[in-house]
Amino acid sequence: MNVCPIRPIRTRPIRSRAARSRRITATVVAAAAALGLVTLSACSTGTAGARTPDGRLRVVASFYPMQFLAERIGGDHVSVTTLTKPGAEPHDLELTPRQTGSLARAGAVLYLKGIQPAVDTAIKQSENKHVADAASFTGLEEHGTEVDGEHHTTGDNSSHSEHEGGSDPHIWLDPVKYAEVAKGVARTLAEADPDHAADYTRNADALAGKLGDLDKKFRDGLAHRTSDTFITTHAAFGYLAERYGLVEESVSGVDPESEPSAARVKELHKLAEEHHVGTVFFETLASPATARTLASDLKLKTDVLDPLEGITDDSRGHDYLEVMESNLTALRKALGAR
């Protein structure tokens, strides 16, 4: 039997693809081995795990924004699983051995490098040939906010450390950039499943059209407003703010649940008065306590601005498009748009 080296991932090594293939009965194996008809090799390069029994391509998505693209673009040709459970904080994800193994045998993997370190490591070691890194399909930029005399970008914490210079990974919150990512995902799926390449391209084009409509809704909906500035507990909306000429002010940098200093509260009070800010936004996957405390101190309202890192029963919509329209409604109200 030939033995090939297997690179370990976290708690146990990834099994070879041959070990994941359908079991052959003991009787058949014994008989075949006795006749010299079968040679078992740990280095099998079969693709049994890449497809479901009904022939669909198995696609693993790292978290919701990638899952949405996989489902919309893949359609009936794919079976999609996501590594991040609904309601879980994606930045802190730790993979189970089963999840780690799924990356090696998947037909394609969709992720966003730098936002989930455990996923980055596992994908690199899986050596899967059909991997789509959303960050590679569009340009990344640095966004941030001044907090207590320091400039905090959305790449300052360890969850985003892979992005050089503190680049903001939240590209999916800009419909235009998200459409660019969709086209890249379609190319990856087509490489993994050439027989359905035309369908993937067609589906990506259709989704890009819907994202273009969403972009127009934001442009039209925010065109006439009394304020450009909004306050959030999570500095995730830099791309959205830049796209539509807005200014995002984060309560305390990148952590949506950390409490602001007294100096920052004073600064936010001044910002709220100068820029006619009436609302402090919080998100669905984090506690609203900080936002509510700050809003009470500043005599402001609170509302949800969803960074769409996951969909739950509390989300204001069933998918990306619906939640983004809810975000637009919230922004229009907060910014005095008419």
N, C-alpha and C positions, 0 to 999 in steps of 0.2 A: 504493500500500500504506500503510495506517495504521501508525504506529509508536507504541508505548506505552512509557513508562519502566519499567525493570525494576530493582528494588532489589537490589544485590549482597549475597551472603552469602559471607563468607570469601574463598576463592580465585577463584571465578568466579560470574557471575550465574546465577540460576535461569532455566532456559529456560521459555518460555511453554508452556502446556498443549498448544497447537496443535503445537508442535515435538515433543511426545512422542506425538502420535497416530499411528496406523498409517500407514505410508508409502503414498502413492498413486504408482503407476508413472509413470515419466517421460513415457511416451507419452500417458497419460490427461491428465496435467497440461498438457502442451503443447497437446493438441487442445482441451481445455476453455478454456485461456487464449486460444487463437486465436479461439474462438467467442464469447469474452466471457462464458462461463458460470460461471467460477470466480473469486472474489476471495480471495486469501490474506491473512489478517490476523494479525499478531503478537499481537493482543489477544484471541485466541479464548478463550471461556469454557467450552469443552467439558469434559466430565468423563471423558474416555476413560481416564485413568490411575487413576480412583477405584475401578475394579472389575477383577477378573481376567477372562480370557476366558470363564470359566464363570459369571460373574455375581456372584461373591462380593465383598463390600466389602473393600477393602485397608485394613488397620489397621496403623499404625506405633506400636510401644510403645518407650518410652525405655530401660527396663531391666526385669529379670525380674519384680518385683512388678506392673508394669503389663501385661507380657506374659501373666502368669497370669490376670489379670482378663479381658483381651481374649479369650483362648482359651476360658475357662470360660463367659463371658457371650455371646460371639459365636457359639460353636459352629460348625456347618457353614456358617453364613452369612458368615463372615469368613475372610480370609487374613491371618495376623499375621506381621509381621517385627519384630525388635527391633534397636535401634541399638547395644546393648552386647553384645558377644560373651560366651558362657559363659566364666567364669574371669577376665574382665577387671574391673579396678577401675572401677566406674561413675562415681565422682566426678571422675576425671581424663579422661573421654572427650573425644576430639577427633573431629569428624565429617569424613567424606570428602565430596567434592563430590557423589557419588552419593547418599549418605545425606541430605545437605542437600536435594537435589532431591526425594527421596522424600517429604519432609514437605509440600511444596507440592501434590503430586498425589495424596496419600493421601485415601481416603474419610473417615478419622478418625485422630486422633493422641491417644495417651494418654501423659501424662508427669506428673512431680511437680516443680513449679516450685521452683527453689532448690537442687536436689541435683546438677544437671549444668548448669553455666553455658553450655556450648556449645550444649546442646539448647534452653535458654531463648531464647537469641539467635536461633537458626535458626527456631524455631517462631514467634516474633514477626514475623520478616521473611517467613515463608512466607505469611502471611495466610490460612491454612487456616481455614475457618469452623466446622469440627467438631473442636474441641480440648477434651479433658478434662484439666483440672489436678486431680490427686488431692487436692492441698492445699485446694482450694476446696470439697470435699465434706464436710469434717469440721473440727473445731476443732484448731488447733495450740497447743502449749504449750512452755514452756521447761523443759528438763531439763539436768542437768549434775552435776559433781562438783568437790570442792575439791582442787586439786593445787598443792602448793608455795605455799599461802596465797592462791591465786587461784581464782575460780569459773570453771570451764570448762564451757560449754554445748555441745551438739551442733550449735550454729549458729555457733561461734566461727571456724571456718576458712573459706577463700574458697569452698569448694564449697557452703557453705550460706548464703552472704552475702545471698541474696535474702530470707531470712526475717528480718523485722525483730525486733530484740530477742533474737536468738539462738534463735529457735523451733526446736524439734526436728522434723526432717522425717521421722523413721522411723515414720510412722503405721501402716505395714503390719504391724509387729510386735505390734500390739494387735488381736486378732481382731475386737473390737467396732468399732473405728474403720475397719478394713479392710472390714467389711461395709457401713458407711456409704459408703465410697468406691465399692464395687461397685454400689450403687444409682445413684450419680451417673454412673458409666461406662455403665450401661444406658441412661440418659436420653440421653447423647451419641450412642451407637450408634443409638438409635431416631430421633433427629433426622437422622442421616446416612442412615439406611435405614428409612424409615417402614413399608415393607411387612412388615418382620419385627419391629416394635416389641414386639408381644405376646410373641414368643419371647425377646427380650432381657430383658424384665421378668421373665418366668418363670424364665429361667436365673439372673438375679441373685438372685431370691428363694430359689432352691434353694441357691445358693452361700452366701447369708446364713445359711441354715439350718445348713449345714455349719460355718460359722464360729461360729455360736452353740453348736453341739455342742463345737467346739474350746475355746471360752471356758469352757464348763462343765467340760471335762476339766482345764483349768488350775486353775480354782477348786477343784474337788474334789481334784485331785492335790497341790495345794500348801497345802491347808487345815491340815494337821497337820505342822509342821516344827520343827526345833530351831534354825534360824537364818533370819533375813530377808535377810541381806547376801550378795551375790556380787560377785566381782571379775572385770572384763573388761579386755581390752586395747583394746577399741573401745567408746566410750560411745554405744551405739546402742539400748540397751534401756530407755530412760527410760519410754516409754509402757507397755511390758510390766510393768516394775517397779511403776509407779503403779497399774495395773489390779489387780494381785494382792498389793498391800501389801508389796512387796519394796524393797530398797535396792541400787542399783547403784553400785559404786565402780570408777572407771576408773583404769587404771595411770598414764596420763600424758595424759589429756584425750581429744581426738578422733582422734589419729593412732594406729592400731592397732600400728604398728611402731616408734614412737619409744621410746627407752629412758628409764626413770624416773630421776629424780635420787636421790641417796643419801638425801635428806630424805624423799622420797616412799616409798622402799623401807622406811624406818624407820616411817613413818606406816602403811603397809599391813601391816607386821608387827604393829603394835599393834592395828589393826582386825581382823586375822585372829584374834588371840588373844581379843579382847573379844567378837567376834560369832561365834566358832566356825566360821570360814571354813576350808574344807579344800581348795578348788579355785580355780585361776586359769583363766579361760576365754579361749580364743583363737578365731579364725574361719578359715573355709576359704579365703578369698581373700587372706589376708595371712600373712606368715611367722610361725610359732609361736615364733621364737627368743626374743623378749622375754618371752613368757609362761613359757617353759621356764626361762629364766634366773632370773626372779623366783620361780617356784615352787621352784626348787632352793635359792635363798637363804632362802626362808621355810619350806622343808621341807613344801611343799604339793603336791597333785596338779595335773595339767592335764587339760582336757577341751575339747570344742568346743561353743560356743554360737553358732549360725549366724545372722547378721543378714539372711540371705536376700536379698542383693543380686544373687545369681546362683546358678545350679545347675550343678554340674560332676559329674564322675565320683566326686569325693571327698565330695560332699554325702551326708548321712545321710538320704536319701529322694529320690524322683523328682520331687516337686513341693512347693509351698508347704505343703500340709496335712501331708504326711509329715515334712518337715523340722521343722515346728513341733512335731509330736509327739515327735520326737527331742530337740528343745530342752527340752521338758517333762521327758522322762526324765532328761536331764543335770541339769536344775535340781533335780528331786526328789532325785537322788543327792547333789548337792552341798549341799543345804540340809537333809538328813536327814529328808525327808518320809517318812511311813509310811501 
